[in-house]
Amino acid sequence: MRIAIQGQAGSFHDQVARQWYGDTATIVPCTTFAEVFESYAEGAADALVVAVENSIYGSINDVYQLIEACDAPIVGEVKLEIDQCLIGLEGTKLSDITEIYSHPVALAQCRETLHKLCPNAELIEFFDTAGAVEYVKSLGSNTAVAVAGEKAAELYGLPVLKQSVQDNRHNITRFLVLEDRDADPTATRASLVITTNHKPGALVEVLRVFASAGVNLAKLQSQPIIGEPWKYKFFIVVDCAGDRLRELVTEIEKSDHSVTLLGEYVGV
């Protein structure tokens, strides 16, 4: 299996892809999330793994529209506990650091802590956490470091200068797995896109359908509708799948709301 990810070997996406598909999977590294989906659409990958939410950073909004436009359904989710580390050359002192490289989401998770540890350092966005480690190694400077996971440090042979530099120890990222195959028959969760009829109380009407059925709403994310200013569609995750979900979708559609099923999978 060829799995497209945002990032490269040693990244958190790489860890999740191998956790889901095993170490025999062939990783297709991509610089951006858009490139991940392009790789799949062009046939360069058989599946893809993308992060959609972090407990500190929040939702990664750009990914939602890419998922909606993708032909592959969501077939699984993985929640990974993220421990961000400060990684640099041997002998690097925190007081000497002037440049800190990492993916913008990783930097956002650690901003306050990094400011306290290295008050004179500039936070510089890089396309990937593991890629930042490789770049810092290539610089050969004791003033530059990267923020990434411990596996990236091991892979590129650099020491961890300080562990757990995220602003909150409860740092969890939710990843989704997309692949062109049937849903797991034991699926317990589903992701949907609902475009309401834009009448007053429309969203409440939709949510009431799930509430009345006793279905838990695990996620609600609004996104603007391109070309229709101030109108929104809603990405919803519900703890429901199979025939029961389809009955609820039919009920929602009777009220002139549009529903797109993005995938059914086992919730974690």
C-alpha positions in Angstrom: 0.0 0.0 0.0 1.2 3.5 -0.9 0.1 6.0 1.8 0.2 9.7 1.1 1.0 11.9 4.2 1.9 15.5 4.8 5.5 15.4 5.9 8.3 12.8 5.7 9.8 9.9 7.5 9.9 10.5 11.3 6.9 12.8 11.3 3.7 12.2 13.3 1.8 11.5 10.1 4.4 8.9 9.3 3.9 7.3 12.7 0.1 7.1 12.3 0.3 5.7 8.7 2.6 2.9 9.9 0.4 2.3 13.0 -2.6 1.8 10.7 -1.1 0.1 7.7 2.1 -1.5 9.2 5.8 -1.0 8.6 5.5 -2.6 5.1 3.5 0.4 3.8 5.2 2.7 1.3 5.0 6.3 2.5 4.4 9.0 -0.2 5.7 12.2 1.4 4.0 15.4 0.5 4.9 19.0 1.4 1.3 20.3 1.8 -2.1 18.8 2.6 -3.3 19.8 -0.9 -0.4 17.8 -2.3 -1.5 14.8 -0.3 -5.0 14.8 -1.9 -3.5 15.5 -5.3 -1.2 12.4 -5.0 -4.2 10.3 -4.3 -6.3 11.8 -7.1 -3.4 11.3 -9.6 -3.0 7.6 -8.6 0.4 8.1 -6.9 -1.1 6.8 -3.6 -3.6 4.1 -2.6 -4.7 5.8 0.6 -4.0 8.9 2.7 -3.6 9.9 6.3 -4.3 13.5 7.4 -4.5 15.4 10.7 -7.7 17.3 11.2 -7.7 18.5 14.8 -5.4 19.1 17.7 -6.4 19.5 21.4 -4.3 22.7 21.7 -4.4 24.2 18.2 -8.0 23.3 17.3 -9.3 22.3 13.9 -7.0 22.3 10.8 -9.6 24.0 8.6 -8.0 23.6 5.2 -8.3 19.9 5.4 -12.1 19.7 5.7 -12.7 21.0 2.2 -10.1 18.7 0.8 -11.8 15.7 2.4 -15.1 16.7 1.0 -13.8 16.9 -2.5 -11.9 13.6 -2.2 -13.4 10.5 -3.8 -12.0 8.2 -1.1 -14.2 7.8 2.0 -13.1 8.1 5.6 -12.5 4.6 6.9 -10.8 5.2 10.2 -9.5 7.6 12.8 -6.5 7.6 15.1 -5.9 9.8 18.1 -2.2 10.2 18.8 -0.7 11.7 21.9 1.8 14.2 20.8 5.0 14.9 22.8 6.9 17.8 21.1 10.7 17.9 21.7 13.3 20.6 21.2 15.9 19.0 19.0 19.3 20.3 18.0 23.0 19.6 17.7 25.0 18.1 20.5 26.2 20.8 22.9 23.5 23.3 22.0 22.5 25.5 25.0 19.0 26.9 25.3 20.4 30.4 25.9 22.2 30.4 22.5 19.1 29.4 20.4 18.0 32.1 18.0 16.0 30.1 15.5 13.4 27.4 16.1 12.0 25.6 13.0 8.8 23.4 12.8 5.5 23.0 11.2 3.2 25.9 12.0 0.7 23.7 13.9 3.6 22.3 16.1 4.9 25.8 16.8 1.3 26.9 17.8 1.2 24.0 20.3 4.4 25.2 22.0 4.5 29.0 21.6 4.3 30.0 25.2 6.8 27.4 26.4 9.3 28.2 23.7 9.1 31.9 24.6 10.0 31.1 28.2 12.8 28.7 27.3 14.3 30.7 24.4 13.1 34.3 24.7 15.4 35.5 22.0 14.5 32.9 19.4 12.5 33.4 16.3 9.8 30.8 15.5 10.2 29.9 11.8 7.6 27.9 10.0 8.7 24.8 8.1 6.7 22.4 6.0 7.2 19.4 8.4 8.4 18.6 11.9 10.7 15.8 10.9 11.8 17.9 7.9 12.8 20.7 10.3 15.0 18.3 12.2 16.8 17.2 9.0 17.2 20.9 8.0 18.7 21.8 11.4 21.2 19.0 11.1 22.2 20.3 7.7 22.8 23.8 9.1 25.3 22.5 11.6 24.7 25.4 13.9 24.3 25.5 17.7 21.9 28.4 17.4 19.2 26.6 15.4 16.9 23.9 16.7 13.7 22.1 15.6 10.4 21.1 17.3 9.4 17.5 16.5 8.8 14.1 17.9 11.5 11.9 19.5 11.3 9.5 16.6 12.5 12.3 14.3 15.5 12.9 16.6 16.4 9.2 16.5 16.0 9.0 12.7 18.2 11.9 12.0 20.7 11.3 14.8 20.3 14.4 16.8 19.8 14.6 20.6 16.6 15.8 22.3 17.6 19.0 24.2 14.2 19.2 26.1 11.2 17.0 26.0 7.5 18.0 26.3 7.7 21.6 25.2 4.0 21.7 24.3 2.0 24.3 26.3 -0.3 21.7 27.8 0.7 18.1 28.6 -2.7 16.9 27.2 -1.7 17.3 23.5 -3.6 14.9 21.2 -4.0 15.1 17.5 -6.9 13.4 15.6 -6.0 11.9 12.3 -8.3 10.5 9.6 -7.6 7.6 7.2 -9.1 7.7 3.7 -9.2 4.8 1.4 -11.4 3.5 -1.5 -12.9 0.5 0.3 -16.2 -0.5 2.0 -16.9 0.8 5.5 -16.0 -1.5 8.5 -19.2 -3.5 9.3 -18.6 -2.7 13.0 -18.5 1.1 12.3 -19.7 3.2 15.2 -19.1 6.7 14.0 -19.7 8.7 10.8 -18.6 12.0 9.3 -21.1 14.1 7.3 -21.3 17.4 5.5 -24.7 19.1 6.0 -25.7 22.1 4.0 -28.8 23.6 5.6 -31.7 25.3 3.8 -30.5 28.6 5.3 -33.8 29.4 7.1 -33.9 30.6 10.7 -33.4 27.7 13.0 -32.2 25.4 10.2 -29.1 24.1 12.1 -31.2 23.5 15.3 -33.6 21.5 13.2 -30.9 19.2 12.0 -29.3 18.8 15.4 -32.7 18.0 16.9 -33.0 15.0 14.7 -29.8 13.5 16.2 -30.8 14.6 19.7 -34.2 13.0 19.5 -32.7 9.8 18.4 -30.2 9.8 21.3 -27.2 10.1 19.0 -24.1 11.9 20.4 -22.7 14.7 18.4 -18.9 14.3 18.6 -17.9 17.3 16.4 -19.4 20.3 14.7 -17.3 22.4 12.4 -18.6 25.2 10.2 -17.1 26.1 6.9 -18.1 29.0 4.5 -19.7 28.1 1.2 -17.4 29.4 -1.5 -19.3 31.8 -3.8 -22.1 32.3 -1.3 -21.0 35.0 1.2 -22.1 34.5 4.9 -23.6 31.1 4.2 -22.1 28.0 5.8 -22.1 24.2 5.6 -21.4 22.0 8.6 -19.0 19.1 9.1 -20.5 16.9 11.7 -19.2 13.7 13.4 -21.9 11.6 15.0 -21.6 8.4 17.0 -23.9 6.5 14.7 -23.5 4.4 11.6 -25.2 1.8 9.3 -29.0 1.6 8.8 -29.8 3.8 11.8 -27.6 6.6 10.4 -29.3 6.3 7.0 -32.8 6.6 8.6 -31.7 9.8 10.3 -30.2 11.2 7.1 -33.4 10.5 5.2 -35.3 12.4 7.9 -33.0 15.4 7.6 -33.2 15.5 3.8 -37.0 15.6 4.0 -36.6 19.1 5.5 -34.7 20.3 2.4 -31.3 20.0 3.9 -28.4 18.5 1.8 -26.4 15.7 3.4 -23.1 14.2 2.1 -21.7 11.1 3.9 -17.9 11.3 4.1 -17.4 7.9 5.7 -18.3 5.5 8.4 -15.6 4.0 10.7 -14.9 2.7 14.2 -14.7 5.6 16.6 -11.8 5.9 19.1 
